[in-house]
């Protein structure tokens, strides 16, 4: 279906290198790979036979550089560029030192080796000694070293914000800061040339807002650099040997710096954008701040011509250190310099130092972080944005008669989300080993480390706190332990951290004689940054041998599958292997062990396991977890036990229950430990799921024949904010839009803020499209800037940046109303996503007519596959005119992306049809084939008619008749009708509704007979047969107290056991025995749990008899609250017993208040009488 002709998937590495220059759509991380190839091409053009070497350690915002290098492996090898992943940053920097020795080696095969080091800010810090040594000893004349620092100025995905400029300067490195992706290649090549000319290593700032962006940028022929005459000094500028330690190393640095300044003067990298003949003000915008300034000027209605006429010089500064000669020259000519740079001052301080001794008539006033009076001006504490820069610019320009208008949205207070709403925060993946491994015994505490497992700090019951640098895990305890009475802690450490540098921390703890247990979380992948393998060979056996050799007192392996350790020699002698189910017992033993012990928790990263499964054909026989929702009580104990996001809430006519989202489930099976008999594992051959019964070709043809949206003018940027949940394809859609716009020959940028998105966190993609690059300055969408908001998740749409981007009457919001569970919902069984309130807030901000919502997940699930939800939403939004890219370019872009291009376009087409021809789509809803057992099931596409009171009572009466008999059901109806009669004078139905639901809940308690009846119900078994082909094996997970010695001894709940398919006929026999219920012959009725359940029914009825005579408008609210208290009584066994205690306490409080005459009247009328179309009463 897809053909790529003019633009190819490898164009980013061909245009301007193998092919003539042109424009490419490229990401920041791909640009770094291209930079290496460009340097190799430039050397070939200059007749040099050089090689390249790149090494570093992954970490956001450079978390995907290694992925891009691996993808370009063949091309890099052809250019003689070697990528060597390092186990940590300082060793990578040390390897770079070796590259600069090649040129003096008599056995060399190349004229020189150019090198690139990369690492995030903390990696720069830890590599200081290596970088200082490499810089001091020097680069080679045909080599050079570029030090790429991933600076997270906004603390988007780091433990703290980071700025490497000052650090690199202290080590003597020149530093360059590209303003955007269009500058990356030019600045990088310039940096290597500077390194070669001066003998210095050169710092290259790659901040989050540029390196994590993608953009349409021009390519160019390799530049030519002028080599100015320099004074090399007595010892030369470059690497040499011998160069033994001594002062001669330090004495060489001034000559190197002087050579660098000469190169900078001869090859200007900075630019005077406006050049007034008589400058009165110089605006020096450093790095990315230049883009913020340009956008603030554009939005404020100030042109470059206006600046020049007013005597304002605008300088684009890319050289952070040493001080730009261009800036120095202009500063001597003007009376005032305004330096705008992000974070702490670097250029500003150099400029002040430079001008300090200048003649009074040539010394300009300098403002930046503070104004002329020392008052704060440009903040050091946050990222800059045009909306933050504009007021500062306006203040400075006003003095020179240049009015800069502040857009209304930049001055208005943004809309705020309700504090009570839950947030879309990162959380552990479904089936993640850390769901289990980070638990600690009661009374113990743990310390977090670097890695996904740090999210345990968000879980109060795991008593996990503290944070230190990567590789220092546990060493802080050595300084604390001697002065506190806490005898022991657990220290979490990931296998990636262990291999990176954490092993030394364990060595230090053993040497210090400390008492703690290191929990080495062996997951076989570096999940935090994309699932890369650990950079080396690390096995459980090797890890155990290492810590034993250091003197660990005890080493234990805990695994999800301990059988794989049965082979002789799989672990060192003396190392025990246990199942993860015994984790608590093992930890208690280690807690009592003096000295350093090590627990190796072995379970593959869930996301990596999922990737590996996708690479293999699915097995013929699979095991899936199913929750029988009729048996489920909605207590959430399964979520507590598993901490798994695939155990999701589902609304049913009988209240909130739990189900398994089979599409995200990794079959970790921890959920079956929930103390509940509703869990069934089904082993068999899954029936192949068939999408809606519609010919894909016909669907696409119908969509292609639709009228296309009216083209939009792109003279001004069109800005699209796309928000959603990590791992659902948000970035894929954003990339497709960006690539399509590029293929339309538009200027476009895409900035993805992913943070911890790979852990189910929020993703915000900023997409800006324009005809000309000249109006497309910054990558971020600022306050009030969004022309369209595509909300794939409503919760993320309430994030501060998303809400701030909206403007009334301008922004069109297209939202997906489907709910995706959050971590907070695992911790609170009643937590809800306030969908209606969120939609009301957005409508209030943009206007009702600018808001449109669909349940895209329900549509995708019915028509295709839930994984295509965001692509379907995209199609709907495109048809509504919210995405100004051509259809042809979009199809081309999807083809270039690869990976299910046809399926993506089909989903896109369904979305278009839902917008333009909903009748056609509606015709095919409900025609899909079977879905996996426990799969998420869509809600009704049309809001269900509200159940009337009569319908409610009738349905519950019928259920109780099946549950027991007609006499039992009549007892229920009589009591409800009494309440209905008592409440009638008040014109109220809320009390009747509450009693009808809660009395039913108490009377239909799920004893052994009822669980058996529901597990053998025709509806449940037919559902399973529809999902599995042939004869599937059912396993029921139950905890009969009579079969468990622990429950008989008291203090511990019964242990759950697995019962196979033979339980089905046994259940049928047991279900028939329900005639014995409530009789002396009932063998289960004598247990304390059953007696308490019967007592609850009597207490409820008796209390109603006491409260109904007191029912008035003043007591109504408290009476309704009392009537609803049984809703909190959920679960089985000890879970239910604990809930009963709390419910009774609340009931007693409310009854006392009502009977004592201290009831609290409702703040607003409680009684609301509504009727449906037939006139029957409903509950509003």
N, C-alpha and C positions, 0 to 999 in steps of 0.2 A: 504493500500500500504506500509506503513512504520511500521517496527517492530524494537523495541529496545530490545536488548538482554543483551550484556555485560555491556554497559554503559547506565545509565538511567538519566532522567532529575533531579533526586534528589541525584545523586552520589556526588555532591559537599558537601552535608551535611551528607553523610554516610561513605565515604572512610576515614579510619583513625579514625573514631568515632564509628559507629555501625559495620562497615566492616573492614577488614584488610587494612593497609595502601596501597596506590597506587598513581597514578597521577590523578589530576583533572584539568579541564579547568574552571577557576573561575575568576570573576571580583573582583576588589578591594572592592567594596561595599558589594558584597556577602561574601568576606573574613572576613569583620567585623562581619557579622552575624555568620559565621562559628566559629569565634573566641569566641563568647559567648558560643556556643554549646561545643566547645573544652574545655573551662574552666569548664563547668558543668560536662563534662565527666571526666576531670582530678580530680575533687573533688570527684566524685563517686568512681573512682579508688582508691583514698586515704582514702575512708571510711567516707567522709564528707557529711553531708546533707545540702547542700547550695542551695540558690536561686540566681537568677540574676535579674538585673534591668537595663534598658537602656532608656535614655531620652536625648532629644536634640532638635535642630531646624534645619530644612532643609536649605541648601544653597550650591551652587556649590563651591568646587568639591564634596560635600557630599549631593547633591540635591536629590539623589535617595535612600539614606540609608533607609528612612522610607518605601518606596515601597518594598524593599527587606525584611525588618522586617515584614511587613504585609503579604508578600507572604509566609514567613516561620512561620506564627503565630502558627499553630498547633504543629510544631516541637519545637518551643520555649516554648510553654505552657507545653508540655510533660517534658521539662527539667527544669520546674519551673522558667522560665525567663519571666519577665514582660516587655513589651514595653509600655511606657507611653509617647505619643507625648506631647510636651510642647508648650505653646503659645509663649514662647520666651526662649532664651538661659540661662539667669540668673536664671529663675525660674526652669529650668531643672537642673541646677547645684545645686540649693538649695534642690531639691528633692533628689539628690544624697547624700547630707549630711545626710538625714534621713536614707538612707540604711545602713550607718555605725553605727547607733545607735541600730540596731536590736540585735546585739550580746550581748548587755548589758541589753536588755529588758527581764524582768522575764517571759513575756508571749510569747516569741519568738517561732516560729514553725520551725526555721531553725538554723543551727549552725552559719550561717553568710550569708551576701548578697554581692556578687561582683557586682560592678556597672560600667557602661560605659556612659560617656557623649560625645556627638558629636556636632560639630558646625563649621561653617566656620570662618576664621580669625576674621572678625569684631564681630562675636558672642563671640569669646574668649575675645575680648577687653571689651565688655559690661558686661561680666559675671565676671569680675575681683574680685569684692567684695565677691561674693558667692564662687568662687573657692578659693580665699585666706582664707576665713573663714573655708571652708571644709578642706583644706590642713592643716591649723593651728590646728583645733580641732582633725584631724587625721582620718585615716582609721581604720578598725577593723582587728583583726588577721586572721579571716577566711572570710574576705570580700575583701576590696581593691577597688580602683577606678582608672579607665583608662580614661584620658581626651584626646579624639581624636580630633585633630585640623585639619580642612581642609584648608591647606595653598595654596593659589593660587599664587605661586611665579612669574608666567609669566603674571599675570593680564589677564587671558584668559576670565574670566566671572565675573569680580569684578570691583568695581569702582577704586580700586588701588591694586597693588600687596601687598601681605601680608606674614609676617614671624612671627610666634608666639613664636619661641624659647626664645628670650630675655625676652618677657613678662612673660612667664611661669617661667623662671629662677628667675626673680625679685620677683615672688610670692612664690619662694621656692620649686618649683616642679622639680624633676628629669625629663629629657626629652630624649626620644629615637626616632630615625629617621631610620626606615627600608629602606634598599636600594631598595627593590622591593617586589613584591607580595609573592615571596617564603619566605621572611623574616617576613611577617605580623603575621602569627600565632605564630611563635617562639618568636618574639619580644613582642607580646601582652600578651602571657602567662607569659613571663618573667616579663613584666611590672606589672601584677597583683601580682605575687609573690614578687616583690620588694615592692609594695605598702603594702602588708601584713606584710612583714618583717620590714619595716621602719616606718610605720604609715603615710607615705606621699602619696598624690595623685601623679600619674605619667602621664606626657604628652606623647602623641603618635602622631608624625607628619605624616599626610596622605596628601601628596602633590598631585597636579593635575596629574603629570606625572606617578604616581603609582596608586592612588586610582581610577582613571578613566580608567585604563588599565584592560585588561583581559589576562590571561596567563595560560599555562600548568605548573602546579607546583606539587611537591611531597607532600604527606601527611606523618605523622609520629605518632608514639605512644606518648601519653602525657609524657612530660619530667619530670624528677625528679630534684628538686632544693635543694641544700644544704642550711641549715639554720645555718649560722655562729653564734657563741656567740657574743652577743652585750651588751653594757651597756645601760640600758633603762633610766638611770637618775632618779632623785628623783620623777619625775611626770609621768614616763612611756612614751611610744611612741604612743599609740593608743587612739582612742576615749574613753573618760571617762566622768563621771558626778559625782559631779558638777565640772565645769571648767569655772567659772565666768570670765568675762573680766579682764584682768590684765597682768602684765609682765610675769607671769608664762607661758603664752602661747608662748611668744617669746623665753623664756628660754628653752623650749622643743625642738626647731628647731635644734640646733646644734647636739643634741643626735640623732635626726631622720636622719640628713644628714650623721652622722658618721655611723649609722646602714646601710644606703643606700650604702655607700662606701664599707662597709664590705661585703654586699651581692654581690655587683658588682665584688669584688675580688674573692669571693667564687664561683660565677656563671658567668664566663666571657661571655659576649655577643659579644664583639669585637673579631676580628680575625686577626692574622698575616698570610697573604697569602704567603708571601715569608719571609724566616728566615735566612738571611746571618749571618755567624759566626762573621764577622767583618763589621758591617753596616757603610756605609759612608753617606748614604742618606736614610731618612725615608719619604715615601709618605703616608700621612694620608688622606684618602678619606672618607668623611663624608656622610652617608646616600646615597641618589641617586647619588651623585658625584662619588661614587665607580664604578657604572655601566658605567658612562661616561669615567672614567679613563681606565677601562678594555677594553672598545671598542676602545678608542684611541690607546692603546697599540696593540690590535689585528690588527687594520687597519694599524698601523705604523710598523708592522712586528717585534715587540718586545715580546718575550715570557717571561713567569714567570721565567724560568730557566736562561735566560739572565740577568734578574734583580738580581736574587740571586747571580749569579757568579760575577756580578759587585758590589755587596755589597749594593744593594738597597732593603730596606724592604718596602713592600706594606702592609699597614694596612687598614682593612675594619672597619670603625668606625660607630657603630649604637647608642652608648651612647653619646648623645650630652652634657648632664650635669647630674651628676658631671663628671669631667674630667676622661677619660678612664685610669685606671691604666696601661693597656697595652701600650697606647701611651706614658704615662709618663716614663715607663721603657725603651722603645726603644729610646725615646728622649735623655735620659741620656747616651745611648750607642753610638749614632751617632753624627756626626759633624754638620749635617744639617737636618732640618725637613721642608718639603713642605706640608702645609695644604691646601687641596682643599675642599672647602665647598661652597654651593650655597647661594647667598644673603650675608647679613652682617656677619662678623666674630663672631663666638661663641666659637668653640673649639680652634681656633687659639689664641684668647685673654686669655682663661684659661691656655693654655700651656705656653704662655709668662709669665703670672703671676706666674705659678708654677716654672718656671726655672729662674726667675729673680734673686733670691738669691742663686742659685746653684754655686758651685765652678767653676771657670773660665774654668778649663779643662773638666768640665762635662756639660757646658752650650752650647747647640747647637744653631746654627744660625737658626732662624725661618722665613720662608717666606710664604706668602699666598696672602693676599689682597695687600700687597706691597712686593717688593723684598728687598735685603740687603741694597740698597741705598734709600729706601723709595719711589721708583717709583711704580705706579700702576701695579699690576700683574693680579690676578684673580678678575674679575669684580664683584662688588656688585649689579649691576643694571639690570641684566638679568638672565634668566635661563642658566645653563651650558649645553653644548652639547659636544660630543666627538670632533667635528671640532673646537670648541672654546678652549677646554682643550689641544688638541694635540700640538699646537705651544708652549704652556707654559711648557708642559712636555718635549718636545724636547729640549728646552733651558736648563732646569735643568739637564736632563740626558746626554746632550752633554759633560758636565764638567766631567762626569765619564765614558766617552768612550762608551756610549750606544746610537747608532744612531737610532732615531725614524723618519721614513719616513712620510712625510705629503702627503696624497693622493691629486692628482691633483685637484679634484673637491673641496677639502676643501680650496685650495689656490686661485682658479680662481674666478673671479667675477661672481655671478649668473646672469641669464637672468632677465630682468626687464620688467614688463608690461608697456604699454603706460599709461601715467598719465591721458589721456583723457577718457580711458575706464571706464565705470561704474563698480561698485564693487557689489559683493553679500553680502550686509549688512543685518542684522536682520531688520525685519519690522513687523508691526502689522498684525495679521492673517486676513484672509478673514472674514468679518462679525464681527470683534473684536469690542466690545463696545467702546474701546478707540479711534477708528476711529472718533467717534462722541463726546464722553465725554470730550476729551482733547481740544476741540475747545474753544476759548475765543472770546468775542466781540471785535470789532475793537477798538484799543486804550487801551486795557487791557493787562496785563501780568500775566503769571502764573509761578509757581515754580514746578519743578519736584520732585518726590519722588522715593522710591525704588519700583520697579515693572516694568511690561511690559510697563506701561504708560510713563515710562521715555523716551521711544523712540520718544515721542513728541518733545524732544529737537532737533531731526534731521529735524524737519519741521519748517522752519523759520516763516511761517505765523501763527504758534500757539504761538509765543512769549513766549516760555517756556524755563526756564534756571534755574541755581542754583542746587546744590546738597549737601545734608547733610546726616548724618547717619540715619539709619532706626529708626524711632520713633521720630526724631527731626523735622519732617516736619512742616514748618510754624514758628517755634520758632526763626529761624534766622531773620525773618521779624521783630520781636520785637526789635532786636538790630539795625535794619536799619531804620524802619519807623520814629522814632523821628527826624531823621536828613535829611530827603529827602522830596520833595514836592509831591511824588506819594501818593495818598490818600488810595489806595486799591490794593490788589493783590488777585489772586486765587491760592490756594494751593491744588495740587492733592495728594490724599492719598488713597492707595488701602485698601480693606477690610481686607486683611491679615495683612498689616502693622498696621491698626487701632486696630486689636485685639491683635497684638504682643506687641505694645508699643505706637502706635500713639495716642491713646485716651488721654494719659497724655499731649501730645503736644497741643491738642485742649483745654484741661483744663487750661494749662499754658497761652495760647493765650487769653482765656476768662478772666482769673484772671488779666492779664496785661492790659485789656481794649483795645486790639488791634482791628483794623478794617481790616478784610480779610474774604474771603469766602473759607471754606474748601470744596473741591469737593471729597466726599467719594465715591469712585468707587466700587460699590458693584457688584462683578462678581460671587460670590458663588463658587470660587475655587482659589487655589494658582497656577495660570497658569505659573508663572516664573520658577518653578522647577518641573513641571510635572502634574499639575492639582490636587494636593492633596486638600482635604477639609480643611477649616479653622479649627484649633484645638480647637473646642468649639462650642457652640450654639450662632450664631450671625445672627439675622434677621434684616430686614430693620426697623421694628418697634422697636426692642431693641436698635438699633443704634440711632434712632431718640430720644427715651426716654432718653438715656444716655446723649446725647449732650444737650437736653433740660433741663435736671436736673442740668447740669453744668452752664446753663445761656446763651445758644446760643440765639441770638436775633430772628433769623428766621430759620426755617428748611423747606426745600422743597424737595420733591421726584420727580425725573424726570425718566420716565420709557419708555421702548419700547412698553410695553403693560399695560397702566395705568388701564385698565378694571379690572385687578386682585386685585385692591385696592378698589373696590366698596363695598365690604363687610364691615359692621359696625365694627369698632375697628381695622381695618387692619393697620391704622397708628394712632399715638396719636392725640388728639384734637389740632387743630390749624396748623397741618402740611398739606400743600397743595400738591396735586399730579398733575403732568402735563405730557403731552406726550413729548417724546424726540424732536419732531419737533419744539417745542417751546423753546428749550434750550437757544437760543440766547436772546430771550426776557426775560426769567427768570433770566439769568445771568446779564443782564443790570439792572434789578430791584435789585438784590442782591448787585451789585456793588455800588449802591446808599444807601445801608443800613449800618448805623454806627454800629460798634461792630462786633462780630464774627457771621457769618451766615454759615449755612451748607447746601450744595446741595448734596443729595444722588442720584447718578445716578445708577439706577437698571437695569442691563441687564446681562444675564448669559455669561460668558466667551465663546467665539465662539468655541474654541477647546474642552472645556468641553461639550458644547452642542452637538458637533459632536460625542463625545464619547458616550454620553447618547443615541443619535439616533441609533448608531450602536448596542447598547445593546437591542434595541427594533425592532420588525419587522417593515419594512417600511409601512407607511399608504397607503391605497388603492388609495386615492386621494392626490396628491401633487401639490404644486404651484411652478413653476419654472419661472425664468426671462429669457427672450429672447430678444436679440437685433436684429432688422431687419437691417442687415448690409447694405442693399441698401439705407436705410433711413439715417443711421449713417453718420455723416460728419467727424468723426475722430478728433473732437475738444478736447476730453478728459475731458469735464466738468463733465461727470459721474464719472470719476476717482477723480476729485477734490472734488465732493460732497460726495463720499463714502469712498475715501482713501482706496479702496479695491483691493487687489491683484488678485481677481478673475475676475476683469474687465480687459481683456487682449487685447493687440493690435493684429490685424490680417491683413496680407497683402492680398489685393484683386486686381483684374485688374483695379479697380478705385481708388487705393491708400490705405493708411493705415486706417483701421476702428477699431472698438472695438467689442468684443464679450464676452460672459460669459463662463468662464471655469466651467462647471457644476460639475466637479469632485471635485473641491475645494470650490465651492460656499456653503455658509451656509445660504442662503436665508435671509440675513439681510434686503434686499430690499432698502438700502440707495441709491443704484445706480440709481434707477428710478427717483430720485430727479434731476438728471442731466437735464439741460434745453435742451431737445432733444425729438422729438416725436418718436424715434426709439424703445422705450421700450414697450414691451408687456409682461404681466404676463399671464401664461397659467396654468389653474387649471384643472386637470384631472388625469386619470390613465395612468401612464407611460407604454409604451410598454417595455416588458422585453428585455434587450439587450442580443443578442446572439453573442458569439464569432465567429471566423471564422468557416466555415463549414468544419471542419476536426475532425475526431474522436480522442479525446485526447489520447486514448490508442495507436492508430496508430502513432501519433506524437511522443510519448515517445518511442515506439518500434523502430521507424526509427532513433531517436536520439541515443538510446542505442546501435544500431547496427553500428554506425559510428566508424571509427578508432579513437582511443583515442590518445591524444598528447603524444609525447615521454617523458618518465619520466625524470625529471631534477635531477642532483646531488645537494644534499642539505648539502654537507660538509661545504660550506660557506652559510651564511644566504641568503635566497631569500626574497626580500623585495618588498611589494606591497603597493602602496599608492592608497587609494580609496577615491575619493572626490565627493561631491555633495551637495544637498540642504537638510536642515533639514526637517524631517517629510516625506521624500520620501522613506525611507527604506535603507539608506546607512549603518547605524549601524547594521541593520538586516543582510545585506549581509556580512559585515565584521565579525560579530559574527559567521555566518555560515561557513565562510572560516576558522576562528580560531578553531571552534569546529571540523570541518572536519579534519584539520591538526592534532589536538589532537587525534582524533580517528585513524588516520594513525600512531599513536605512534611517532609523530614528536614533537619537542619542538616548541612552537609558542607563540607569544605575539601579542596582538591587543591593540592599544592605540587610543581612540576616542577623538578628540578635537571637542567638540560640541559647547562650548560657549553659544551663544544665538540661537543655531541651531533650537530649537523648534519654533522660530519666523522667519523661512524662511532664516536663516543665513547659513553660510558655515559649512560643516562638513568635517573633514579630518581624515580618519582612517589610521593608520600606522600598517601594518601587516608584521610580520617578522617570517619566518619559517626556521628551521634548523633541522638536524638530532640530534644534541646534544645540550643540554642547555649551555654547556661550551663556545660555540661561539655566544650565543644569549644573549648579555649583556643588552644593553639599549633597551627601547621600541620604541623610536622615530626613524624615518628614517631621517638620517642626509643628508647633502648636497651631491648630486650625488649618493645617495645610492639606489634609486628605480630601481628595475629590471623591474617593470611594474607600470604604472599609469593607473588606471581605472577612467576615468573622466566622471562621470554621469552628470556633469555640466561643461561646458567650462569656465564659469566665475570663478568658484572656482579653476579650474586648473591653473588660472593665479595668485592665491594667492602666496605670497612670499615663504612660505614653500613648496608648491607644485612645483613651478618652480625650486626652489633650489634643489629639490630631483632628478631632471632629469640629465642624462649624455649622451652625444652623443655616439651613437653606442652601448649603453648598455640598456637604458630604452625603453621598448615597451609601447607605449601609445595607449590605446583603448578608444575612446571618443564617447560620445553621443552628437550629434549636435543639438538636440532639445533645443529650447530656453524657459527658465522659467523666467517670469517677475520679476523685482526687484522693490524695493521702489522708486529708482531714476526714473524709467519709469512712475511712477504715477505723478511725479512732472514735467516731461518734456514730452509733447505729442509726440515729435519727437525723443526721446532717443531710441537708438538701441543697441543691443548686437553685438559687432563687431566680428561676428562669423568667417568670412574669415580671418580677421587680427589675431585673436587669434590662429587659426589653422596654419597660416603661421609662427607665432612666435614659436609654439611648434615644427613644422617641422624643423625650423631653428636650434632649440636646439638639438633635438634628431636625426634628419635626416629624410628625406622623407620616406625612406624605413622602418622606425621604428614607423610610425604613421598610424593609421587605425581609421576610423570614420564611424559610422552608426547613423541613426535617430532612436534610440531605442524607443523613445516615440511614434513615428508614427507606428512602428511595433507592439508595445504592444497594442496600441489603436485599431489597425485593427484586431489583432489576438486574443487578450485576454481582457486586462483591463489596462488602463494607470498606475494603481497602481503597476503593475508588471514590469514597465520599467527597473528598476535597476536589477531585477533578470534576465530579458532577456539579458541585457548588460553583466551581469556576465556569463551567458551561452556562449555568443559569445566569451568573453575573455578566458574562460576556454578552449574552443575548439581551440583557437589560441595558447594555451600553456602558458598563462599568469598567471595561478593560479595552482600551483603544489600540488593539493590534489586529492585523488582518488574519482572516481564516487560513489563507494559504501559508502564511509565515508560521502560524501556530502549528499547523500539521507538520511543517518542515522541522520546527523546533522539537516537537515530540519525537520525531524520527531521529533527530540528532542526539536526543537524550538517551535513546535506547531503552531496553527494558520495558516490555509490555506496552509498546507504543500504540498498538491497535486497541488494546483494552482501555487505555487512557482516552483515546479519541472517541471511543464508543461511549464512555462515561460522560465525556464532555458533550457529546451529541444528545444523550438523554437529558442532561441539564438544560440544554437549549430548548428541547422539546417541552420540558416541564414549564419553561417560561412562556413559550409561544403557542404550544398546542397541548395543554394539560389533558384534554379529553383523550388523546391518543395514548398518553402515558398511563392515565387512569385505567384504560381498557386492559393494560398488561399488568397492572398491579395484582398481586396475589396469584400470579401464574408461575412463580418460580418453583424450582424443585426443592428437595429437602435441604435443610441446613444442618451443620454438625450438631450433635446433641449438646444442649446447654448453650447454644449460640444465642447471641443477643437477638432479640426479636423486636421488630419495629412496632411502635404504637400505631393506633388507628390514624389514618391520614386525615380523617374528618373527626373532630372532637366528638367523643361519645356523648350521647344524651345522658344527662345526669339521672342517676337512679332515684326514683321517687321513694318516699317513705313506705308506701304500700309494697312497692317492688322489693325494697330492702327486707322488710319483714317477711314477705312471702318466700324469698330466696333462702333466708336463714331458717325459716320454719321447715322448708323442704329438706334442707341439708341435715337438720337435727333429726328428721324422721329417718333418713338413711343412716345417720350416725347411731341412733338407738331405736326409737319407735315413735309413733304418732302421739302417744301420751306424753312423752318427754318434750316433744315439739310444742304441744299444746300448753305445757307449763310455761315455756318461753313466751308464746304469743300472749297469754293472759297478762303476764307481768308488763310486757311492752305496751299493751293496750291500756293498762292502768296508768302508766306514765303519760301516754298520749292524752288520756282524759284529763289528768291533773294539769297538764301544760296547756291545754286548749284555751282556757281563759286568758292566758298571757299572749296568745297568738304566736307561740314559739314552736319550732320544730327541732332546734338544736339539741335539746335534752332528749327528745324521743330518738333522734338519730344516734346520739352517744350511747344511750341505754341499749338500743337495738343491736348495735355493733359489739359493745363490750359484754353484755350479758351472754350474747351468742359465743363470744370468745371464751368466756369462762365455762360455759356449759359444754362446748365442743372440745374440751381438753383432750390432748393427744396421748392416750394411754397405749398399751401394747396392742389392743384390739384395733384402735383407730389407725395406728401406724401401719399395721398389717393390711387393713382395708385399703388405705391410700396407696400403698406400694403395689397392690394387685388390682388397682382400678383399671378399667379398660382404657381410659384416656391416657394414663401414664404408659402402659405397656404398648399401646398402639403408637404412641409418639416415638418410643424407642425403636419399634419395628420399622417405622418410616425412615429412621435415620441410619439404620444399619442393615446391610444386606445379609441374607442367610441367617444362621443361628448365632447370635451374639451371646457372649458369656457375661452374666450379671454378677456383680459382687456387691453385697450390702455391708456397710460399715456400721456396726452396732456396738453397744456397750451394755450388755445385760449384767446388772449388778450381781445376779446370782452366780455368775460364772467367773467372777474376779475376786481373788482373795484380798486385794488391797481395799476394796470398798467394804468388805466385811470387817477388816481391822479398823476402819474409820480413818478419817483425816485425808484420804486421797480418793479422787473420783475413780470410777471403774475405767478400766483400760478398754479402748475400742478394739474390736476384733473384726476380721473379714469373714463373711459367710457367703458361700457361693450360691449358684443358681438353684440349688435344692431348697433354698428358703422360699421360693415362690409358692410351691404347693403347701409348705408349712405355714406361710403367711395366710393362705386362703383358709386353712383350717382354723387358724387363730382368729381371723376376721369373723368367721362364723360364730365364734365363742362370745361375741359381744352381747349375746342375750344374757350372759351371766353378769354383765356389768350392773352394779348397784344391788347385787344380791349377795347373800352370805356365801354362795358358792364361788364367788369371783376370787381366784387365787391371787390376783394382783391388787385387789381392792383393799387388802389389809396393809399394804406398804404405807409408810409415812407420807410419801409423795402423793399417792392417790387419795389418801384421807384428807390431805391439805387441799387438794384440788376441789374435792367435794365441799369442803368447808368454805372455800372462797365463794362458791356459788350461793351457799346459804347466807353467808355474811352480806353479800351484795344485795340479795333480795330483802333481807331483814333491815338493812340500812336504808334501802329505798322506802320501806314501809315507814321508817322514822322520819325521813326527809320530805316525802311528798306532802304531808300536812303543813310543812313549813315553807312550801314553795311559793315565793312571791317574786316580784320583779327584782327586789333587793337581794334575794338569796339565789336567784337563777344562775348567775355567773359561777358562783362557788359550787352549786349543785352540778352544773355541767362539768366543771373541772373535776369534781369527785367522780362523776359517772365515767369519765375518761381514764381514770387512774389504772384500770386493768391493762390499758394499752402498753404500759411499761413492763408487764409481766410476760416475759418471753423466755423461750429456751426450754431446756430439759435438765432434769437432775439438779446438780449443784448450781448451775447457771440460773435456772428458774427459781430455786430456793432463795438465792441472793436478791433477785428481782422482787420476789414476794415481800421480803422484809422491807425493802425501800418503799414499795407501793403501799403497804399497810401503814407505814409511818406517815406518808402523805395523806392517806385517807383519814387517818385519825385527826390530823391537823385540820383538814377541811370540815369534817363532821363537827368537831369542837367549835369551830368558828360559826358554822351555820346554826347549831343548836343553842349557842350562847348569845345569839343575836348580834354577833360582830362580823357578819358576812360582808364582804367587800362588793358593793354594787359595781356593775360594769361601767366603764368610762363612757361607753356609747351604747345605744340600744343593742341588746344581744339578739333579741328575737327578730328573725327575718323570715317572713313567709313568702315563698315564691312558688310559682306553678309552671309546669311544663305546658306544651301545646294542648294537652288533653285536659288541663285544669287540675292535675294531681299535684299534691304538695311535693316540693323538692327542697333540698338543703342548699342554701347559698353561703 
